[in-house]
C-alpha cells in the first residue's frame, strides 16, 4: 500500500489527491458508465475542466457530444429536494429565480433522454 502512495505522491508532484477530488472523479466516472451502459457516447472532461473537450470549464461530462453535465456529489442534500417514492421529480426555484427540476439520473436517461426527440 505504501508503494502506491509513494507512486502517486511522486507522480503528482508530492501531493496526494484530496478525498473530495477523488470522490468527484469517481462520481463523474459513474455518470459516464451509466450512459455508456445504455449505448450512449459519454466522456469525462480531463481534470474536470470542460475546456479539455472544447466546452466551458464547468462541464464535467459530455453525453452524445451535446448534452453537458456538471457533476456535484455531496454528503447530504436537503431532504425536500429528494423525490419521494411517490413522485418522479421535484421542481423548485429560489425567489425571483429560474425554475429547476431534479429527477433520478437513471429515470432521466432511460425515460426522457433516450425517447425520440429527447436528444
N, C-alpha and C positions, 0 to 999 in steps of 0.2 A: 504494500500500500504506500509506503513511504517513497518508493522509487517513482510511483505515478505522480505523487505530489511534487517531487523534485523535477520530474519531466515537465509538468505543467508550469511550475514556477520558472524554470529555465526558458521554456518556450514563450511565456507571456511577459518576459522582461522582469521577472521577480515578483509578479503579482498573481495571486490565485484569483480566479473569477469569483465574484461575490455570489452568495446564495441567491440573492434576488435576480441577478443576471442569469444564473443557471436555471432558475425557476421559469423565467421569461422565455429563454431559449427552448426549454422543454415544452412549454405551452404552445409556442409557435410551431414546433415540430408536430405536436398533436393535431393542431388545426390543419396543417398541410397533409398529414397522413390520412385524416378523416376524409378530406376532399379527394385525395388520390384513390382511396378505397372505393369511392363512388364513380371512379373513372374520369374525374376532373383533372385538369392540369393545374398544379399548385406548386408554389415555391416560396421559400423564405428569403427575405432580403438579408444579404450578408451584413453582419454586425447590427441587425435590426434597423438598418438605415435604407429606406426606400430608394435613395439616390443610386444605390448599387445595382438596382434593377430598372432604373430610368423613371422613377416616380418620386413623389415628395418624401422627405426624410422620415415622416411619421408612419409611412407604410411599412408594416412588418411582414405581411403575407399578401401574395397576389394569386388570385384564382382566375383561371381562363384568360390571363393577360389583360383583364379589365376590371375585375372586382377586387378592390383594395380593402385590406383589413389592418386595423391597428389592434394588436393583441394586448389585453390587460388582464393580469392574473393577480387577484387579491386574496388575502387570507379570509376575509369576511366581507360580504356585500350586505347592504341594508335589506332586512327581511322583506320589506314591502316591494322590493324590486324583483324578487324571485317569483316566477309564475308558479301558482299552486298546481296541484294535480287536476284541478277543475277548469283551468284555463290554459290556453296555448301561448299567450303573450301578455306582457304588461306594457301599456302605453303611458307615458309620463312626460312631464315638462316642468321646467322651472318657471317662476313668474316672469312673464314677458319674454319667455324663451321659446325655442322651436320644440315641436312635439317629436319625441323619440319612441322607438319600440324596442323591447327586449324580449327575445324568444330563445328557446333552446337551439343550439347550433345544429344538432342533428336534424331537428324538425325543419329548420330553415333550409339546410342543404337538400334534404330529401323531398320536402313538400312544397317548397317555394322556389328555390333557386333552380332545381332540376326540372321543373314543369316547363312546358313550351311557353315561350315568351318571358320566362323568368330570368334568362341570361341577358 
